[in-house]
């Protein structure tokens, strides 16, 4: 008798529904799986046999067991089908009433003793099952807390094959107690705080503006001046994730193997080493897998030693920064991954790190070395950074002596960021300021005549590209929001220009190298 049970797997990071069909044919004992199974699925036959027998059930030895994973045209792999195949075999062999499985779906990996192990990608799979005809799903106990975030259907956890059957029969409520979610305040308790920063008033202001409008930011400064220290405090200034964003971030971390057992409530912070490959940064492989830009979705991507990253990898960042998604195409497949992240990069002004330093540690780089170093970052890539500031070293007195006033904490600055973003929402704006569209400028960028003349003059002098003009206006919009102003004033654009062009010895050294 043939039996069918719904399950699912992943295509990239997106779930898809798969129907598990099992038929028992009286014949010599054999186990056949069709439907383009990968190696992980083909090896399931031994896991399933041991799990069934060690759970106290009878494995149908005198039958040819035929398993089909439909649609048969999709390539499939992984261990997610272990549990649904085992349940289907028990139902097809008459050991379990097949009528009990109506409306149920299942997913999970089986251990040899019958335990159900967690599987990656539960959120994406269950979201697709909810859109199909499934009314309830049994998942591994350790996946249950995360899976319940989907809502809209009955979700039960099972720690073993036997318990999964008890859940479906209604004899057990399942296992896997729901873990309480950590609040945003608790998430930030042990995270880097802005109150640790001494001096760097201009950089603190730039971080606040970057967090408010999610503007890409590039910091230029000598080694040890605090660039990485500042960058690691940017995540604490961003607003908490909403429910939908929490589910997306948790799902991506699940797929990437982080093993989440509860919903992620804090924004991710990714800081890959500068030796990261193109595939590691953007995504790749065959079939394509997500890279660091996707792991940083709804969070911060920090790229230290920016010019040391391979040129090919840096240029590949252009599309993700603009579009918020990246499509990886291979001969056998093409997959699109979300990657709406806030990028912050850091670099030295020259190979030795001391260009523009008037102190005892003078730059020893030649003009050719300076030009070659700055040329590692192309003009189009540099133009995509709304904020480019110079970070100067602080004095020993600033570092060691207690400040006259207590530095603002991340929580205090984050409150202003939330208030500024609320003003954007009140305008009917559903995207951060960095994504504002030119066609809607009459709503978000009302300009007075003096402000318009300032912009025209700046572009006529060759200081701004067309893209740069739009980005400058978006940056001015963010500064105006922080001032609680409806219109973008001249003072907002002047500050935006200073942030976009940079200032200080380090930035001047890079500009000089570019001119050479």
Secondary structure, 3 states (H helix, E strand, C coil): CCEEEEEEEEECCEEEEEEEEEEEEECCCEEEEECCECHHHHCHHHHHHHHHHHCCCCCCCCEEEEEEEECCCCCECCCCCHHHHHHHHHHHCCCCCHHHHCCEEECCEECCCCEEECCCCHHHHHHHHHHCCCCEEEEEHHHHHHHCCCCCCEEEEECEHHHHHHHHHCCCCCCCCCCCCCCHHHHHHCCCCHHHCCCCHHHHHHHHHHHHHCCCEEEECCCCCCHHHHHCCCHHHCCCCCHHHHHHHHHHHHHCCCCCCCCCCCCCEECCCCCCCHHHHHEECCCCEECHHHHCCCCEEEECCHHHCCHHHHHHHHHHHHHCEEEEECCCCEEEEECCCEEEEEECCCCCCCCCCCCCCCCCCCHHHHHHHHCCCCHHHHHCCCEEEECCCCCHHHHHCCCCCCCCCHHHHHHHHHHHHHHHHHCCCCCCHHHCCHHHHHHHCCECHHHHHHHHHHHHCCCCCHHHHHHHHHHHHHHHHHCCCCCECHHHHHHHHHHHHCCCHHHHHHHHHHHC
